[in-house]
């Protein structure tokens, strides 16, 4: 599933070496000349360069990777992690919102409710999916499915990938803020285990609307933030070009988020991002979900709810020290 048609700015040195490697292979085939040593030298240099680039990514570079057009979306993971997925539609109030997908599935034979924010691969799909920005009915559909899961004692898995809830006039008229607030309130009281994974963009309340969970995880090339780096740059620096600086200031990289207690664990991706190997990424994700589920299912309902409540109440708590003391 590796993509060779879309190169990010910081990946261009890799592309140049890859071109040299392809040219050497072609020359070897055409002229029957042995260039094995040259090929081996470039392959070694390529691996070293990959290691140098991908083991020390800046927050802004991770944002670029999580927005890669070939990055796997919820339906890609659902296809690889589960069987018998049955997608359910509609909020039973207004309409279907394709920016959120969800339904029942089997995770190694265990019934689960799996819900995710889905983007499109092309213009037509993105218009259908609203570029992964849910309307209020999307959040109401998600809550309807969660309540169904509670009724049938099914664990809930949510896959977060949105720049934010849709900010259009229609969404405001249909009370998108209220829909998100209701989800936050009601998810905190659901009596079944909830696991949420940020698999790409985790933008503001649009992400939190399906992410109040017992365990919150994040893929290593993702971000989870109150605002996008471009939005922050436009407000603080009056220039969206300051997005890389904003990404640093927001402290939304997985390592920072884990340190702050916003996420519980970081899930590793293939070198270069999840789009390089869908199967590897899905295998890692499934492994972490199953491990978390096995722990959560041992808790009593009261313990589950108490721990979930405490988890979110403790976020953002800090203590100021008197500099003179």
Secondary structure, DSSP 8 states (H G I E B T S, - for coil): ----S---GGGHHHHHHHHHHHHHHHHHHHH----HHHHHHHHHHHHHHHHHHHTS--HHHHHHHHT-TTS--HHHHHHHH-EEEEE----SSS---TTEEEEEEEETTEEEEEEEE---SSHHHHHHHGGG---HHHHHHHHHHHHHHHHTT-EEEEEEEES-S--SHHHHHTTHHHHHHHHHHHHTT-SS-EEEEEEEEEEHHHHHTT---SEEEEETT-EEESS-HHHHHHHHTS-GGGHHHHHHHHT-BHHHHHHHTS-SEEE---TT-GGG-HHHHHHHHHHHHHHHHHHHTTS-HHHHHHHHHHHHHSTT------TT-
